[in-house]
């Protein structure tokens, strides 16, 4: 059975036709509307576009949201308009196919466990680093959801009490120090503390600190910019510190680093591994998790969503 996976993000809605081996056969994409009805039109639209070209049997939606454990409704999505919405049933009615709903990091973790960097591992954690941090935990290949379907929110572990303000309402959350957003914020702080420092990053963003993005900082770091490299070193430190906390709680066999920031892994991952190895409880006297980057790239979540949808549909037949 072919299935369609749809990654519903804050910027774009990306869909793909996926076979049983996790191969992506065709794709469709559209911008993410801010209105609830328009968003559902967009999701149905990319599904219809693909099913007109392929015979498919199920649809999986990967959403950055709190998803009820029955995988039918979105409780809350910080960057999407759904609030207490029966999304799976609405989309299923629109497209005439069974629809399964899943948190995007959970879907990505499933894809990497079945087809990618976490294949065969017994306890696997995926940390998706982008604008913020999303996370998924697999125990013997099964998603751990917690009592109410919202676990694990690793990005909102407090790593700096009283630290940077987070949109979640707390201060000092891990994602405020280890994300694309955090990378830009760190670079801005470093430039402010070194106003006379002549660097490529300072020259390019003079007079407009708001133009600094994580992607721009990573590019400057590759070009040897010292401020950008210091910002990247800070991200590596906080990634290692956070992963040590994750290991203390879950003791994973493998950690998969996914998300947009993972594209710059050569700039920070080895250093992050060193911080992790020193910070984890019992350092030097316990096995360490293997820390790898995702193998499926930007399609990880939609591939996982398609696999889960196929599995759910076949189980009901």
C-alpha positions, 0 to 999 in steps of 0.5 A: 500500500502506498500512503501519503504523509503530510508535514504540517509546519508553521511555514509550509505544508509538505506532502509525499507519497511513500512506499513500504520501504520508506522511499519518497515517490512524489511530493507536493507543497504549499504555504501554510495559511493562518486561518483554520479553514484555509489550512484544512483546504491546503492540507486537503489540496496537497493530498488530492494533488498526489492521489490524482497521480497515485493510488494510495490507501491512507494519509498520515498527518505530522503536526507540531502540536499536542495530539490526543493519544487516540491520534484524532484531535489536536489539543494545541498547536503553538504555530498553527490555528488548531485548538481542540480540533478533530483534525483527522476526522475533518481531513478524512471526510474531505479526502475520503481516506483514513487519516492518522494524526501524529506529533511531527517529532514522533513521526520523525522518530518512527521514520529514523527507527525504521529506515534511518539512523536509529534502525534496530535500536531498543531505546531511541530519542530524536531531538529535532532542532529548528526554530525550537526543539521537538522530541520523540522517544521510542521504547522497543520501537513504540512511541512513548506518549505519556499519560495525556499524549504530549510527552516528551517536551524536552525543549522546555526543560529548564537549563538556565533558571531565570534565563531567556524568556521562552514563548511557552511562558517559562524562562531558561528553556533548553530551546532558548539556548539550543535552536536556530532561534537561540543561535541567532540570539547568542550571536546578537548578544556576542556582537553587542558585547564586542561592538568594535569587533570587525567581523563578516557577521557584524558588517553584514548585519550592521544597523539591523540585528533583526536580520541575523538568523540561525542560518546566517550565523551558520554560514558565517561560521563556515566562512571563519567568522569568529563571532559566529564560531563562538555562537556555534560553540555555545550551541554545541555546549548547550546541546551537550548539556541538554543531551546529558539531562536526556540521558540521565532520564531515558538512558537511550541507546541512540540519539538522532539529531534532526531538524534544520539546524542538523544541516550544520552538524559538522560545525557543532556535533563533535564538540557537543558529543564531548560536552555530553560525555563529560556532563552525563551522570557517571561520566567515564563509568557508563556506556554513552548513547550514539549521537547521529544525524537524521538520515532522511533529511527534511522528509523524515516526519512525512515518511514516518507519518505515512508509515504510521498511517499505513500501519493503522489502516492495515490493522483495521482491515 
